[in-house]
Amino acid sequence: MSFDISQLRRADRIIGIGAIAFFIFLFFFKWYGGSASSSIGGISYSTSANGWHTFTNSRWVWLITIIVALALVGMRAAQEHVELPVAPGAIVAGLGGLSTILILYRIIHHPSGGTSGTIAGIHYSASYGIKIGIWLGLIAAVAITYGGYLAMQEEGVSPTGAHAGGGEVPGGGEVPGGGEAPGGGEAPGGGESSSYPAAAAAPPAGTTGGSAAAAQPATPPLPPPAAPPAPPPAGESPPAG
């Protein structure tokens, strides 16, 4: 199996870059942490964790999103086609959107706080909350979602997952009016064409002038004259009157 990066579309490149960046930010950047310091001897302490170790539930959705996104890009580069009930772009866009929502939820609803004070002339401070890694992860998840959306457009799929442009005429696929297309043998409106001319409709009542004269029935033709009686045979006298 060979991979040809030149076969990747713009949407595939965005998905691939976003998935690789998401992987790096999830495992190698700090998403949550805390720190404490004291004025005695400049003592300070800090601790933090990456996204994988911080959020033990959401991390599985993020990992699946990365794997599916990279798998789609790999199939494009290898020119492999797999029959799926849902378009691949729609799957990536859905997972990317779900990952984005989960990260936003963690940003909005997260334990954070801080305190500081002075005790017996000793100043101390402590704080905890989210770190830069979670913001970078959000950007990567949005990039995957956007790339999946572009892939859906190139695949001719609507945001609901249905293929656009079905090719049927609206209203059941028939020509409006119930009849067949011109030249199909049926007249518009569903009726059959006739080889006899249609009878002229009677003009409306109250028509005057030439229209009224045209509306009067035509005089029937006179019968031909009767033939004259045949002459009597020779040698016979005509019958007496």
Backbone torsions as a table, in degrees:
resi	resn	phi	psi	omega
1	MET	NA	128.0	-179.0
2	SER	-114.8	148.4	-179.5
3	PHE	-112.0	130.9	178.6
4	ASP	-120.8	104.0	-176.9
5	ILE	-65.1	-25.4	179.5
6	SER	-64.6	-16.9	178.6
7	GLN	-80.1	-9.3	-178.0
8	LEU	-75.4	135.8	175.9
9	ARG	-83.8	173.7	179.1
10	ARG	-60.1	-41.4	179.2
11	ALA	-62.7	-40.5	179.7
12	ASP	-64.5	-38.6	179.8
13	ARG	-65.8	-40.6	178.6
14	ILE	-64.9	-42.6	178.9
15	ILE	-62.2	-45.5	-178.7
16	GLY	-63.2	-46.3	179.7
17	ILE	-63.8	-42.6	179.4
18	GLY	-63.4	-39.7	-179.6
19	ALA	-67.9	-42.2	178.5
20	ILE	-64.2	-43.2	179.0
21	ALA	-64.5	-39.7	179.1
22	PHE	-62.3	-40.8	178.0
23	PHE	-61.7	-44.9	-179.2
24	ILE	-65.2	-45.4	-178.4
25	PHE	-66.9	-33.2	-176.6
26	LEU	-71.2	-36.8	-172.7
27	PHE	-104.1	-20.8	-172.0
28	PHE	-121.7	2.9	177.6
29	PHE	-119.5	151.4	-178.2
30	LYS	-82.7	128.4	-179.9
31	TRP	-104.5	-25.0	-177.2
32	TYR	-152.2	144.4	-179.8
33	GLY	-173.0	177.9	179.4
34	GLY	-148.4	163.3	-179.0
35	SER	-149.3	154.0	178.0
36	ALA	-145.6	147.4	-179.6
37	SER	-146.8	158.7	179.3
38	SER	-140.8	151.0	-178.9
39	SER	-78.1	-9.9	179.6
40	ILE	-79.5	110.4	177.6
41	GLY	64.2	15.6	179.2
42	GLY	64.4	34.6	-178.9
43	ILE	-72.4	133.9	176.8
44	SER	-144.6	150.2	-179.1
45	TYR	-144.3	139.2	178.6
46	SER	-145.3	150.6	176.7
47	THR	-146.2	150.0	-179.2
48	SER	-157.5	165.0	-179.3
49	ALA	-142.0	152.4	178.8
50	ASN	-78.3	179.0	-177.6
51	GLY	-66.1	-33.0	-178.9
52	TRP	-66.1	-39.8	-178.0
53	HIS	-88.9	-12.7	-178.1
54	THR	-86.3	-48.6	-175.1
55	PHE	-112.2	97.6	-171.3
56	THR	-77.9	-15.5	179.1
57	ASN	-96.4	-51.8	-177.6
58	SER	-66.5	-23.0	-174.9
59	ARG	-61.2	-28.5	-178.7
60	TRP	-70.8	-37.5	175.1
61	VAL	-64.5	-41.3	179.1
62	TRP	-64.5	-40.2	-179.9
63	LEU	-67.1	-42.0	177.7
64	ILE	-62.6	-39.1	177.9
65	THR	-60.5	-44.1	179.4
66	ILE	-63.6	-45.0	-177.5
67	ILE	-64.5	-46.2	-179.1
68	VAL	-65.0	-40.9	179.8
69	ALA	-63.3	-45.1	178.6
70	LEU	-67.6	-34.2	177.9
71	ALA	-64.7	-41.1	177.8
72	LEU	-62.0	-44.8	179.5
73	VAL	-64.3	-39.9	178.1
74	GLY	-62.7	-39.8	178.3
75	MET	-66.7	-37.1	177.6
76	ARG	-64.7	-43.4	-178.4
77	ALA	-68.0	-33.7	179.4
78	ALA	-87.4	-0.6	-179.0
79	GLN	57.0	39.9	176.4
80	GLU	-97.6	142.1	179.4
81	HIS	-124.3	127.0	-179.8
82	VAL	-120.6	128.8	178.4
83	GLU	-75.1	119.1	180.0
84	LEU	-126.4	148.6	177.8
85	PRO	-65.9	-21.8	178.8
86	VAL	-124.6	143.8	179.8
87	ALA	-60.4	138.8	-179.2
88	PRO	-57.2	-38.1	178.8
89	GLY	-61.8	-36.6	178.5
90	ALA	-67.6	-36.6	178.6
91	ILE	-64.9	-46.6	-179.3
92	VAL	-64.7	-42.8	179.7
93	ALA	-63.1	-39.0	179.2
94	GLY	-66.5	-45.3	178.8
95	LEU	-66.4	-40.2	177.5
96	GLY	-63.1	-40.9	177.3
97	GLY	-64.3	-40.4	177.6
98	LEU	-64.3	-41.9	177.5
99	SER	-62.8	-40.4	178.5
100	THR	-62.1	-43.1	-179.9
101	ILE	-64.0	-41.7	179.9
102	LEU	-64.4	-40.3	178.8
103	ILE	-67.3	-41.3	177.3
104	LEU	-61.0	-39.7	177.7
105	TYR	-61.7	-41.8	179.6
106	ARG	-67.5	-30.8	178.4
107	ILE	-71.3	-42.1	-176.9
108	ILE	-74.6	-45.2	-177.7
109	HIS	-108.6	89.6	178.7
110	HIS	-143.2	145.9	177.2
111	PRO	-72.1	125.8	179.1
112	SER	-151.2	158.9	178.8
113	GLY	167.5	-174.3	-179.5
114	GLY	-172.6	160.1	178.7
115	THR	-151.6	155.3	177.8
116	SER	-156.1	158.0	-179.8
117	GLY	178.3	-173.9	-179.1
118	THR	-135.6	126.0	178.6
119	ILE	-126.3	120.2	179.6
120	ALA	52.3	40.7	178.3
121	GLY	79.0	4.3	179.4
122	ILE	-104.8	120.6	-179.7
123	HIS	-91.0	138.8	178.5
124	TYR	-139.4	159.2	177.2
125	SER	-153.7	150.5	179.0
126	ALA	-151.2	145.1	179.0
127	SER	-152.6	156.0	176.7
128	TYR	-154.2	153.1	-178.2
129	GLY	163.6	-167.7	-176.8
130	ILE	-76.3	156.9	-179.0
131	LYS	-116.0	-176.5	-175.3
132	ILE	-65.0	-27.1	-175.6
133	GLY	-61.4	-35.2	-177.9
134	ILE	-69.5	-33.0	176.8
135	TRP	-70.1	-38.8	176.1
136	LEU	-66.3	-38.3	176.1
137	GLY	-62.8	-36.7	177.0
138	LEU	-62.6	-43.1	178.9
139	ILE	-62.5	-42.0	179.6
140	ALA	-65.0	-40.4	178.9
141	ALA	-65.6	-38.3	176.9
142	VAL	-64.7	-38.7	178.3
143	ALA	-62.8	-41.4	177.6
144	ILE	-63.4	-43.0	178.5
145	THR	-61.2	-44.5	-179.9
146	TYR	-65.1	-41.9	177.7
147	GLY	-62.7	-39.8	176.4
148	GLY	-64.0	-36.9	177.4
149	TYR	-64.7	-42.4	177.1
150	LEU	-63.9	-39.1	177.4
151	ALA	-63.1	-36.9	176.6
152	MET	-62.4	-41.9	179.1
153	GLN	-64.8	-40.8	179.4
154	GLU	-69.6	-28.0	178.1
155	GLU	-86.0	-2.3	-179.6
156	GLY	71.8	36.5	-178.0
157	VAL	-115.4	135.9	177.0
158	SER	-79.0	165.2	178.5
159	PRO	-57.6	-20.0	177.5
160	THR	-83.9	-6.5	179.4
161	GLY	98.5	-3.7	-178.8
162	ALA	-90.3	145.1	178.7
163	HIS	-72.5	133.3	-179.8
164	ALA	-87.7	155.4	177.4
165	GLY	72.5	60.5	-177.0
166	GLY	-67.9	-24.0	176.7
167	GLY	92.8	-5.9	179.6
168	GLU	-89.6	151.5	177.7
169	VAL	-74.4	133.1	179.8
170	PRO	-57.0	141.0	177.8
171	GLY	93.2	28.9	173.6
172	GLY	101.7	1.3	175.0
173	GLY	86.3	6.7	179.0
174	GLU	-104.0	159.0	177.6
175	VAL	-68.8	135.1	-179.8
176	PRO	-55.4	139.0	179.0
177	GLY	107.1	-10.1	175.1
178	GLY	90.4	-19.1	-178.3
179	GLY	-95.1	175.0	177.9
180	GLU	-80.4	170.5	-179.2
181	ALA	-62.9	157.7	179.5
182	PRO	-52.9	134.2	-178.9
183	GLY	88.6	-0.9	-177.9
184	GLY	-84.4	-3.0	176.3
185	GLY	103.3	-13.0	178.6
186	GLU	-117.7	147.9	180.0
187	ALA	-79.8	154.6	177.2
188	PRO	-57.4	140.7	-179.7
189	GLY	97.3	2.0	173.7
190	GLY	96.3	-10.5	-178.8
191	GLY	-86.9	160.2	179.1
192	GLU	-85.4	151.2	177.7
193	SER	-77.3	150.5	-177.8
194	SER	-116.7	145.0	178.1
195	SER	-85.2	-9.9	177.9
196	TYR	-99.2	145.1	177.8
197	PRO	-66.5	142.0	179.5
198	ALA	-67.8	142.7	179.1
199	ALA	-65.9	139.4	-179.3
200	ALA	-68.4	133.3	-179.9
201	ALA	-72.9	144.2	179.2
202	ALA	-67.5	139.6	179.8
203	PRO	-68.0	155.3	179.3
204	PRO	-64.7	154.4	-178.8
205	ALA	-65.0	147.7	178.1
206	GLY	89.8	6.5	179.7
207	THR	-76.5	137.2	-177.5
208	THR	-118.9	172.4	174.0
209	GLY	76.8	-144.7	-176.4
210	GLY	-65.9	-27.7	179.8
211	SER	-66.0	-40.5	-179.8
212	ALA	-66.3	-38.1	179.9
213	ALA	-67.6	-36.1	179.6
214	ALA	-70.9	-24.3	-177.6
215	ALA	-79.6	-17.4	-179.2
216	GLN	-70.3	142.9	-179.9
217	PRO	-64.9	145.7	179.9
218	ALA	-72.4	145.1	179.0
219	THR	-70.1	130.1	-179.7
220	PRO	-64.7	146.7	-179.6
221	PRO	-67.2	147.2	178.8
222	LEU	-72.8	145.1	177.7
223	PRO	-69.2	152.7	179.3
224	PRO	-67.8	150.8	-179.8
225	PRO	-64.6	149.1	-179.5
226	ALA	-69.9	147.7	179.4
227	ALA	-71.3	143.5	179.1
228	PRO	-65.9	153.7	-179.8
229	PRO	-64.8	148.6	-179.7
230	ALA	-71.4	142.4	179.2
231	PRO	-67.1	148.4	-179.6
232	PRO	-66.4	157.6	178.9
233	PRO	-64.9	160.0	-178.4
234	ALA	-65.4	141.0	178.8
235	GLY	87.3	-3.0	177.5
236	GLU	-110.9	141.3	177.8
237	SER	-86.2	148.9	179.5
238	PRO	-65.8	148.1	179.1
239	PRO	-62.0	144.5	-178.3
240	ALA	-66.2	144.8	178.5
241	GLY	-76.3	NA	NA
